[in-house]
Structures are given as structure tokens and as C-alpha cells.
Amino acid sequence: MNFEELDWPILDRLRRTFLDGTFGRAPYWQGPRDLAQYDATFGERIGWKWDAVLGELGRRGWKLPARATTLVDWGCGSGIAARRVAGAFPTFSKAVVSDHSSLAARFAGDRLRTACPGLEVGEAAPGQLDSIAGGFVLVASHVLNELPPEPRAALVALAARADAILWVEPGTSAVGRELQSLRQRFLGTHDVVAPCTHQGACGLLAPGREGDWCHHFASPPAGIHADGDWRRFAERAGIDLRSLPYSFLVMERRAAECGPRPDDGWERILGRPRVFKPEARLHSCGIDGVSEVIVPKRTLPALYKACKHDEAPSFARWKREGADVVGAETE
Ligand SMILES: C[S@@+](CC[C@H](N)C(=O)[O-])C[C@H]1O[C@@H](n2cnc3c(N)ncnc32)[C@H](O)[C@@H]1O
């Protein structure tokens, strides 16, 4: 969409709806124009978070489970998540986009058919997914905080039956912690692919950690800050283009004959490091829980510098001497 065509009354109404919490009662999409406006703006920004998640899965060499040939996008809205996921995994033969707004499902279906002409695309109301049988990947994006208990329970039940779960939410504390709890719930049947490097209990669900939540920061595409259209949009919509906080969860059904994957010592760095004059402090999550790691400027200058310039790695294998970190392998 050309940004000249932005329809501010629509975007303001949608933004108010998201902020007020007046959603969840009834579908709020009033027509295809709402969805097109959302897709080009708020939706595209969500797409950048998906790019970060899918990029990470790609770097890890993660493949879809072989039998998972259907993609199900639950609460699809304009379908940005389905399009990003289908684009990243061309092995899907079928996709189902689902929303309690039939307008949204139709819009998402049309956009997905255009984007992926080889894919068989169906549209379904959420209740119609109860009968979906094995072989599917559940995609959920920015839905949790809109859901009253009943649809939330239906979504979780569907996720529990999926061969893989790809779930992205805003990086707020409430939904971040909710994803942590869902991870715990699915751990009996599914392995965690990301964000965790381990299959143990979530360290941020430990007592005393109630104020923390698992979140990360994605980068918008290069050049966005210099793009006058996006800058004007961000200013008007009250959005910080530099900050793309997100929480996510990727899990895959564990093969019956396998136990949980072994731990390989890698830890994930959560949130953003705090940088002080002599050191940087990081939250690092591993099999033994979440710990604060101190990176001294004097002994680990390269890592300290990366933290300072907002280029901290996502993963580390720490070399510790007692409580001190004396070296790190990073990715
Ligand atoms: C913020 S939008 C996110 C849309 C899309 N997943 C994305 O990431 O851009 C939330 C979507 O959830 C849908 N939704 C809300 N309550 C729902 C429910 N009870 N059942 C199914 N979909 C629901 C809304 O209609 C809306 O399309």
C-alpha cells in the first residue's frame, strides 16, 4: 500500500480498539479496508517479528516435522503470520486461515492464495477446527490478550494436538509469562525448539521471578528509520520503530520413542543487557534457571562492547570460574 492512502480514521479506531481492550467481545473488523490498512501497517510490523523468529529457526536449521503438511493460522486477522510462515516453509501443501471474523478469514485467505499460488487454502471458523486431524502446524500471532477463557481454552487444546506450534506475541509481561506457562504445559508432549536452549523447567516461572518475563527484540528492516512514510506513521500511531519487543514459542511434538533432547550447555540471553561503566549485566537462561551474568569490560572487552552497542549475541556458552564468567562462546 502507498502510505499516501493511509486511512487514519480506520487506523485510529483499530489502535483504540487494541489499546482499550474493547476487543474480545465481538469481531471488530468492519470491512476489507480495515484489514488492508492493518496489513500494511500494524500487521507488517508484526511481520518483522515473524521475520526474526523464522530467521532464527532457519539459522538453527530447524525443519518442519515431515507429517506436518497443513498450516493452521488461528486468529489470522489479515493473515500476515500465515504468509510469513508459508513463505519460509514451502513444504506446506495446505493452509487453513481461521478467525471469528469471517471477513478476516476471507481477506487472509485471498492474500495467502495470491502470495502462495501452489498452496491449497481454506477458511474456517475456529469451531470448525475441532475436527482437524494430525499433520498440522499451529500458527498463532498476537491473539492471547484478546481471548476470553472459552476461545483461549479451545486454542490451547488445538495447540496441544499440533505437530508443531509457532506462536508469536507482543513482548509484554502478561503475554510473555502466559507463553512461559503454555511452554510448561506442552512440555510433556512437545520439545521446545525456541526460544529456550534447554528442555528443563522455565527459569522465569521460579519463585521470586514473578516480575520477569521472557522477551526479545527484533530489528525492523534496514532503512525503515530513514523511510519518511514509516516515520510519519510511527509518529502518528505513537509507535517506536526502533523497539520491536516480542515473545515467542516454537515447539514440536516429541517422537514417541525419544526422550527429551539432551542439554548442550548453550544459554539464551533474555531482553536487553544493562551496561555500566565497568561491566555489562545480562540475564542468561539455561537448564539451571535464569542467572545474572556479569561481563567485565576489562576481561571480556569484545562482548562488553557488543552489549554496549546493542549487538549482544542471542546465545552463549559461558566459561565460569566460580561465580565469575571468564570466557564465552557466542552466537
Ligand atoms: C491483533 S489481531 C492479530 C491478527 C493476526 N494474527 C496478526 O498477527 O496480525 C487478533 C485477531 O484475533 C481474532 N480473534 C479475537 N478473538 C477471537 C476468537 N474468540 N476466536 C478467533 N479469533 C479471534 C481477531 O478477530 C483478530 O483478527
The ligand as an ORCA input file, in Angstrom:
! r2SCAN-3c Opt
* xyz 0 1
  C      -4.449     -8.295     16.928
  S      -5.249     -9.318     15.771
  C      -3.877    -10.298     15.211
  C      -4.133    -10.794     13.861
  C      -3.016    -11.629     13.270
  N      -2.905    -12.915     13.918
  C      -1.708    -10.874     13.298
  O      -0.742    -11.319     13.943
  O      -1.629     -9.821     12.658
  C      -6.154    -10.526     16.713
  C      -7.054    -11.420     15.865
  O      -7.671    -12.378     16.720
  C      -9.011    -12.536     16.294
  N      -9.811    -13.036     17.400
  C     -10.162    -12.389     18.527
  N     -10.951    -13.153     19.287
  C     -11.100    -14.344     18.635
  C     -11.800    -15.541     18.916
  N     -12.533    -15.653     20.015
  N     -11.733    -16.552     18.025
  C     -10.982    -16.404     16.900
  N     -10.320    -15.290     16.565
  C     -10.363    -14.264     17.436
  C      -9.423    -11.144     15.868
  O     -10.567    -11.134     15.027
  C      -8.168    -10.660     15.178
  O      -8.189    -10.974     13.825
*
